[in-house]
Amino acid sequence: MTDQPRGNTAEFTVLTTGYTLSTGPGVAATVSYVSDGDRHVIVDPGMVASRDRILGPLAELGLGPDDITDVVLSHHHPDNVLNVGLFGRARVHDHKAEYLDDQWTDRDAEGHEITGSLRLIRTPGHSPEDITLLAGTADGVVAFAGDLWWRPDGPADDPVAPDRDTLRASRLRVLAAADVIVPGHGGPFRAGEGVPL
């Protein structure tokens, strides 16, 4: 079975481009919005300088927090999840379950389809629970890979990764499926040669 989504009807917008200490004054997550049909998804609503950095760009798209149907958490580090509570009506997806209000539904993220164009896969490496959202768009597959890459230049050697070989295997898996990668703390970049492994 291929990792690529079955469909190609998703669209995405980066709401805020994140940074790390080496590229900014602190740490901020790259927060993205993905839509497919009636599903409105926020990926990694983490630390930002102000919640307006998430809600302002979302409002420019004509959407408010209650319009969001799903939130995907690439992993459970605070810098990637801190603002999940902004989206109180959304289903929240992580590596092992889906959460909504007081309901906790166990399910493995591996291969889980939010829609035909939005698929989750397990990509451990930065942490054991990492997942990637693969979005099939008209221009190719976009991978919202969390901190598999912090930014376009890597880092090649993630100082947080517990196992370098697992990180590399997950990076190779994402590169095989995606045309564009949205990292955890930087802007989108093309998948291909020169991407840190």
PESUL-V230397 format. One record per pair of residues at least 6 apart in sequence whose ideal C-beta (glycine too) atoms are under 8 Angstrom apart, sorted by the first residue. I is the first residue (numbers start at 0). GAP is how many residues later the second one is. D is the distance in whole Angstrom. If there is no record, write none. Layout:
{{I | GAP | D} {I | GAP | D}}
This chain:
{{0 | 110 | 7} {1 | 175 | 7} {2 | 116 | 7} {2 | 118 | 5} {2 | 131 | 6} {2 | 170 | 7} {2 | 173 | 7} {2 | 174 | 4} {3 | 115 | 8} {3 | 130 | 7} {3 | 132 | 7} {3 | 137 | 5} {3 | 173 | 5} {4 | 108 | 8} {4 | 111 | 7} {4 | 112 | 5} {4 | 113 | 6} {4 | 114 | 5} {4 | 129 | 5} {4 | 130 | 7} {4 | 131 | 4} {4 | 136 | 7} {5 | 107 | 8} {5 | 110 | 5} {5 | 111 | 7} {5 | 113 | 8} {5 | 130 | 7} {6 | 29 | 7} {6 | 108 | 7} {6 | 109 | 4} {6 | 110 | 4} {6 | 129 | 5} {7 | 109 | 6} {7 | 128 | 4} {7 | 129 | 6} {7 | 130 | 6} {8 | 27 | 6} {8 | 28 | 7} {8 | 106 | 8} {8 | 107 | 8} {8 | 108 | 5} {8 | 127 | 7} {8 | 128 | 8} {8 | 129 | 8} {9 | 24 | 6} {9 | 25 | 7} {9 | 26 | 4} {9 | 105 | 7} {9 | 107 | 4} {9 | 108 | 6} {9 | 125 | 4} {9 | 126 | 6} {9 | 127 | 5} {9 | 132 | 8} {10 | 23 | 7} {10 | 24 | 5} {10 | 25 | 8} {10 | 126 | 6} {10 | 127 | 8} {11 | 20 | 6} {11 | 21 | 7} {11 | 22 | 5} {11 | 23 | 8} {11 | 123 | 6} {11 | 125 | 7} {11 | 130 | 6} {11 | 132 | 8} {11 | 170 | 8} {12 | 19 | 7} {12 | 20 | 5} {12 | 44 | 7} {12 | 48 | 7} {13 | 16 | 6} {13 | 17 | 8} {13 | 18 | 5} {13 | 19 | 8} {13 | 168 | 7} {13 | 173 | 7} {13 | 174 | 7} {14 | 16 | 5} {14 | 17 | 6} {14 | 18 | 5} {14 | 27 | 8} {14 | 38 | 7} {14 | 39 | 6} {14 | 42 | 4} {14 | 43 | 6} {15 | 12 | 7} {15 | 13 | 8} {15 | 14 | 7} {15 | 15 | 5} {15 | 32 | 6} {15 | 37 | 4} {15 | 38 | 6} {15 | 41 | 7} {16 | 13 | 6} {16 | 169 | 7} {16 | 170 | 5} {17 | 6 | 8} {17 | 9 | 8} {17 | 10 | 4} {17 | 11 | 5} {17 | 12 | 4} {17 | 13 | 7} {17 | 28 | 8} {17 | 30 | 8} {17 | 133 | 8} {17 | 166 | 7} {17 | 167 | 4} {17 | 168 | 6} {18 | 6 | 8} {18 | 7 | 8} {18 | 8 | 7} {18 | 9 | 5} {18 | 132 | 8} {18 | 166 | 6} {18 | 167 | 7} {19 | 7 | 6} {19 | 130 | 6} {19 | 131 | 7} {19 | 165 | 5} {20 | 6 | 6} {22 | 128 | 6} {22 | 162 | 8} {22 | 163 | 7} {25 | 21 | 8} {25 | 23 | 8} {26 | 20 | 6} {26 | 52 | 5} {26 | 158 | 7} {27 | 18 | 7} {27 | 19 | 6} {27 | 20 | 5} {27 | 21 | 6} {27 | 25 | 7} {27 | 51 | 8} {27 | 157 | 7} {28 | 15 | 5} {28 | 16 | 7} {28 | 17 | 3} {28 | 18 | 6} {28 | 19 | 7} {28 | 50 | 6} {28 | 51 | 5} {28 | 53 | 8} {28 | 155 | 6} {28 | 156 | 6} {29 | 14 | 7} {29 | 152 | 6} {29 | 153 | 6} {29 | 154 | 6} {29 | 155 | 6} {29 | 156 | 6} {29 | 157 | 7} {30 | 11 | 7} {30 | 12 | 7} {30 | 13 | 6} {30 | 14 | 5} {30 | 15 | 7} {30 | 17 | 7} {30 | 22 | 8} {30 | 23 | 5} {30 | 52 | 8} {31 | 10 | 7} {31 | 11 | 4} {31 | 12 | 7} {31 | 112 | 6} {31 | 150 | 6} {32 | 7 | 7} {32 | 8 | 7} {32 | 9 | 6} {32 | 10 | 8} {32 | 24 | 8} {32 | 25 | 6} {32 | 28 | 7} {32 | 30 | 8} {33 | 7 | 4} {33 | 8 | 8} {33 | 9 | 6} {33 | 84 | 7} {33 | 99 | 7} {33 | 101 | 5} {33 | 110 | 7} {34 | 6 | 7} {35 | 78 | 8} {35 | 79 | 4} {35 | 80 | 8} {35 | 81 | 5} {35 | 82 | 5} {35 | 99 | 7} {36 | 78 | 6} {37 | 31 | 7} {38 | 30 | 5} {38 | 31 | 6} {38 | 75 | 6} {38 | 76 | 5} {38 | 79 | 7} {39 | 23 | 6} {39 | 27 | 5} {39 | 28 | 5} {39 | 29 | 5} {39 | 30 | 7} {40 | 27 | 7} {40 | 28 | 7} {40 | 29 | 4} {40 | 30 | 7} {40 | 31 | 6} {40 | 73 | 7} {40 | 77 | 7} {40 | 92 | 8} {41 | 12 | 8} {41 | 26 | 5} {41 | 28 | 8} {41 | 29 | 5} {41 | 30 | 7} {41 | 45 | 6} {41 | 48 | 7} {42 | 28 | 8} {42 | 29 | 5} {42 | 31 | 7} {42 | 90 | 6} {42 | 101 | 4} {42 | 139 | 8} {43 | 28 | 7} {43 | 29 | 7} {43 | 30 | 5} {43 | 36 | 5} {43 | 37 | 7} {43 | 100 | 7} {43 | 102 | 6} {43 | 140 | 7} {44 | 9 | 6} {44 | 26 | 6} {44 | 36 | 7} {44 | 37 | 7} {44 | 38 | 4} {44 | 39 | 5} {44 | 41 | 6} {44 | 42 | 7} {45 | 31 | 8} {45 | 32 | 7} {45 | 33 | 5} {45 | 34 | 4} {45 | 35 | 6} {45 | 36 | 5} {45 | 37 | 6} {46 | 31 | 7} {46 | 32 | 5} {46 | 33 | 8} {46 | 35 | 5} {46 | 36 | 8} {47 | 6 | 6} {47 | 35 | 7} {50 | 32 | 6} {50 | 35 | 7} {53 | 29 | 6} {53 | 32 | 7} {54 | 9 | 8} {54 | 10 | 7} {54 | 31 | 7} {57 | 6 | 7} {57 | 7 | 8} {64 | 21 | 5} {64 | 22 | 5} {64 | 23 | 7} {64 | 24 | 8} {65 | 22 | 8} {65 | 23 | 5} {67 | 19 | 4} {67 | 21 | 7} {67 | 22 | 5} {68 | 20 | 8} {68 | 21 | 6} {68 | 22 | 7} {69 | 20 | 5} {69 | 21 | 5} {69 | 22 | 8} {69 | 23 | 6} {69 | 44 | 6} {70 | 13 | 6} {70 | 16 | 5} {70 | 19 | 5} {70 | 20 | 7} {70 | 21 | 5} {70 | 22 | 7} {71 | 21 | 5} {71 | 22 | 8} {71 | 42 | 8} {71 | 48 | 7} {71 | 59 | 7} {71 | 61 | 5} {71 | 72 | 7} {72 | 7 | 7} {72 | 8 | 5} {72 | 11 | 7} {72 | 19 | 7} {72 | 20 | 7} {72 | 21 | 5} {72 | 58 | 8} {73 | 6 | 6} {73 | 56 | 6} {73 | 57 | 6} {73 | 58 | 7} {73 | 59 | 8} {73 | 70 | 7} {73 | 71 | 7} {73 | 72 | 3} {73 | 73 | 7} {73 | 110 | 7} {74 | 19 | 8} {74 | 20 | 8} {74 | 51 | 6} {74 | 52 | 5} {74 | 54 | 5} {74 | 55 | 5} {74 | 56 | 7} {74 | 71 | 5} {74 | 72 | 7} {75 | 18 | 7} {75 | 51 | 7} {75 | 53 | 6} {76 | 50 | 7} {76 | 70 | 7} {78 | 105 | 8} {78 | 106 | 8} {79 | 66 | 6} {79 | 67 | 7} {79 | 104 | 6} {83 | 8 | 6} {89 | 10 | 8} {90 | 7 | 5} {90 | 8 | 7} {90 | 9 | 5} {91 | 6 | 7} {91 | 7 | 4} {91 | 8 | 7} {92 | 16 | 7} {92 | 19 | 7} {92 | 21 | 7} {92 | 27 | 6} {92 | 38 | 8} {93 | 15 | 7} {93 | 35 | 7} {93 | 37 | 7} {94 | 13 | 8} {94 | 14 | 5} {94 | 27 | 6} {94 | 34 | 4} {94 | 35 | 7} {94 | 36 | 5} {95 | 10 | 7} {95 | 11 | 7} {95 | 12 | 7} {95 | 13 | 7} {95 | 33 | 7} {96 | 7 | 6} {96 | 8 | 6} {96 | 9 | 5} {96 | 10 | 6} {97 | 6 | 8} {97 | 7 | 5} {97 | 9 | 6} {98 | 6 | 8} {107 | 14 | 8} {108 | 11 | 4} {108 | 12 | 7} {108 | 13 | 6} {108 | 22 | 5} {109 | 10 | 7} {109 | 11 | 6} {109 | 12 | 5} {110 | 8 | 7} {110 | 9 | 7} {110 | 10 | 7} {111 | 7 | 7} {111 | 8 | 5} {112 | 6 | 5} {112 | 7 | 8} {113 | 6 | 7} {113 | 19 | 8} {115 | 20 | 8} {116 | 18 | 6} {116 | 19 | 4} {116 | 20 | 8} {117 | 15 | 6} {117 | 16 | 7} {117 | 17 | 6} {117 | 18 | 8} {118 | 14 | 7} {118 | 15 | 5} {118 | 17 | 8} {119 | 11 | 5} {119 | 12 | 7} {119 | 13 | 6} {119 | 14 | 8} {120 | 10 | 7} {120 | 11 | 5} {120 | 13 | 6} {120 | 52 | 7} {120 | 56 | 8} {121 | 8 | 7} {121 | 9 | 6} {122 | 7 | 5} {122 | 8 | 6} {122 | 9 | 4} {122 | 22 | 7} {122 | 23 | 8} {122 | 25 | 6} {122 | 47 | 4} {122 | 48 | 8} {122 | 50 | 6} {122 | 51 | 6} {123 | 6 | 5} {123 | 42 | 5} {123 | 43 | 8} {123 | 46 | 6} {124 | 23 | 6} {124 | 33 | 7} {124 | 36 | 6} {124 | 38 | 7} {124 | 41 | 5} {124 | 42 | 3} {124 | 43 | 7} {124 | 44 | 7} {124 | 45 | 4} {124 | 46 | 7} {125 | 20 | 7} {125 | 21 | 4} {125 | 22 | 6} {125 | 32 | 6} {125 | 34 | 6} {125 | 35 | 6} {125 | 41 | 7} {125 | 58 | 8} {126 | 20 | 8} {126 | 33 | 7} {126 | 35 | 8} {127 | 34 | 7} {129 | 16 | 6} {129 | 17 | 7} {129 | 18 | 7} {129 | 40 | 7} {130 | 15 | 7} {131 | 11 | 5} {131 | 12 | 6} {131 | 13 | 5} {131 | 14 | 7} {131 | 16 | 7} {131 | 38 | 8} {131 | 42 | 6} {132 | 10 | 7} {132 | 11 | 4} {133 | 7 | 6} {133 | 8 | 7} {133 | 9 | 6} {133 | 10 | 8} {133 | 43 | 6} {133 | 44 | 7} {134 | 6 | 7} {134 | 7 | 5} {134 | 8 | 8} {134 | 9 | 7} {138 | 40 | 7} {138 | 41 | 8} {139 | 38 | 8} {139 | 39 | 3} {139 | 40 | 6} {140 | 36 | 6} {140 | 37 | 5} {140 | 38 | 5} {140 | 39 | 8} {141 | 36 | 7} {141 | 37 | 7} {141 | 38 | 5} {141 | 39 | 8} {141 | 40 | 6} {141 | 46 | 7} {142 | 31 | 5} {142 | 34 | 7} {142 | 35 | 4} {142 | 37 | 7} {142 | 38 | 5} {142 | 39 | 7} {142 | 48 | 7} {143 | 38 | 5} {144 | 29 | 5} {144 | 33 | 8} {144 | 36 | 5} {144 | 37 | 7} {144 | 38 | 6} {144 | 39 | 7} {145 | 37 | 8} {145 | 38 | 5} {146 | 11 | 7} {146 | 13 | 8} {146 | 36 | 7} {146 | 37 | 4} {146 | 38 | 7} {147 | 19 | 7} {147 | 22 | 6} {147 | 23 | 6} {147 | 26 | 6} {147 | 35 | 7} {147 | 36 | 8} {148 | 22 | 7} {148 | 32 | 6} {148 | 34 | 4} {148 | 35 | 7} {148 | 37 | 8} {148 | 46 | 8} {148 | 47 | 7} {149 | 8 | 7} {149 | 33 | 6} {149 | 34 | 5} {149 | 35 | 5} {149 | 36 | 7} {150 | 32 | 5} {150 | 33 | 8} {150 | 34 | 5} {150 | 35 | 3} {150 | 36 | 8} {151 | 31 | 7} {151 | 34 | 5} {151 | 35 | 7} {151 | 37 | 4} {151 | 43 | 8} {152 | 43 | 7} {153 | 42 | 4} {154 | 41 | 7} {155 | 40 | 4} {155 | 41 | 7} {156 | 7 | 7} {157 | 6 | 8} {157 | 9 | 6} {160 | 6 | 4} {167 | 29 | 5} {170 | 24 | 8} {170 | 25 | 8} {170 | 26 | 5} {171 | 25 | 7} {173 | 7 | 7} {173 | 17 | 7} {174 | 6 | 8} {174 | 16 | 5} {174 | 17 | 8} {174 | 20 | 6} {177 | 13 | 5} {178 | 11 | 7} {178 | 12 | 6} {179 | 8 | 5} {179 | 9 | 7} {179 | 10 | 6} {179 | 11 | 6} {180 | 7 | 7} {180 | 8 | 6} {180 | 9 | 8} {180 | 10 | 5} {180 | 14 | 7} {181 | 6 | 5} {182 | 6 | 7} {188 | 6 | 7}}
